Amino acid sequence: MKKLIVLSLIMAGMVLMAGFSTPTWAQSPVNDLKPTFMSPTPGLYVNGWPAFTVSYPKEWVEGPVGGPGAVFEAGAARPDLPPGNYLPSLTIVVFPSPLPLEDWAKLFMPVWVELMTDIKVLSDKPSQLKDGTPAREVEYEGVAKNGPKNNCLLLATKKDLMWLNIILTDDKAKIGEDLKRIAYSLTFQPGREEPVQVPPGVRAFFDMYCVDMGSHDVKTIMAHFSDRFLNSGASKAYLEQAWRNDPLSPIQRPPTSCEATVTVFEPRGDKAYIDGFFLSKAKGDANALKTPMYFQQIINEHGEWKWYGNQK
């Protein structure tokens, strides 16, 4: 399956997410639809926050996500493809950006030129979701590096400053109506975005992490991560090095303010699934930015909560 190379903007958003929260055990939202990470349902992707769903063929196979901005990948298994590769395929990407939908090329072209050659935009037009939410529909083609020619559909929309992107890829001559229906199945679920509460121990972990994120002290910050941390294939050591090298990361630009809204919290033994968003502001930024909780899990190690990542 095609893998997305994540922009430094996405990485910068990712590292701001690692959390700040509120007390006591969570209560289930009115809508009991659980995120796919917790309760997979063939043919239906359920995102934690922002709360939305996307429908796809039940026979498609879920694959590992290609980067911290990508939250879900799935596709059709075919005997003519190498193991682990699927076509057609679906990739869902969520990341913060203040740019308008018309500026999609500023975000995606730097990614595509790393993945493809001979890129050609076939169509680029305004669109909308079923509920009337403005969107942008882009069809493009390109030759995958070390791979075949692909045709792709990008459907981009926004919720506040969050970009939600549905990318469908196929090796056929044109993206068919069946794949377009998958993209336009994107449906927001506002009833699942109500805040929930977390236990006092979890709150203490988040509060201290919040303080340390503003300290610029890398070793102190990384102490909040389990040595078994793994997020979209990135280990604790890899993440630390990426943060040190990324001039946009909060380690380089510590947040001056940060608070979290937790919308999903479910304990499972020594681990807990957590989702929601962080409202963070770095020095020099005009506005605070909402960022999803990409890491998704925390783990209790010897009485201390630490980030565990999105590993299953």
Phi, psi and omega in degrees: 000141178302135179252139178271135170272127189273130177293153177300332176298319180292318178297320180297320177293322182299317186284346177280352190279347199276076175008154187214126197219200189224166194274167171071164187291149184288147171252143181292139175298164179304316176276116187269017175292118185264148179303151182303324180303324182272321187217081184295137175234116181307130178088000180220119172263130179240116179271148180288294175214133355299149184279113177205165178232154174222130179263142179212167182302134184298333183279352179293152184257131176285136179241170177292142180287152188267004181173167184295339177277337178275129183253344182199142172219142176204160180189177181271128176282133180228142183294340181273359181256149176299155178304137180087359177250139185224137174211136353295162182225155180239130173233132178245126184236134180229126178200157181275142173195138177279354184293147175285164182301330181296342181265027182305324184296328180296332181270320190264329181301318178300332177284311185296323181292340174279338183260331190223160168240169178054043181287133178224124176277119183271326177204152182207108186212153173291150180210192176202155176282178181299329182270006178093358179299129179300145180213172176231128179249124181231128172250136180212163177227159178185163179262116181295137177296128184061032180202190184274176172288135180237149171246137189225153172237127173249123171246113182247137174217174183226148171231110191057238178261011180268129172272130172245124188231125176254121181240121179245132185234139178211161177257012176280171185294332183208146175292124184275170180295332179295321178286325177296325178296326177297313181300315185277004172281352178308121184225124177287147181233072185300336180293346180262012184251015178287141180295147173236169181253159180234163182295157181304321180295322178291320177300318180298320177299312181295318181299315181290323177298320179300314180298314184291331178296334178271003187270340183071010181263103187297314183297321178294319179295314183291344176294344178275003180248134176296147174295343178265008180304136176208121182227110184052040178086353182269123178279174177300315181295319179296316181296317180300316181294320179298318180295321180295326186269345184268113182294346180266355184287155179294343174294324177277329180230079186303141178295138177273342176206150180197137174211156184237150168241117180266125182250343177218128174216120181220109178287142177220091182066234180275002180241165175214137173274136180221140177214163184148209181215160178244132176258104187237151178221127178261159180301130180094346178278138180285326185232153172284152185236132174277133181227133179293161176272080184297331187292327168071327181229147169238159181225142179266112180243111179056041176086359179244133176277137179218158177291136184244335179096184185262020177291148181274000000 
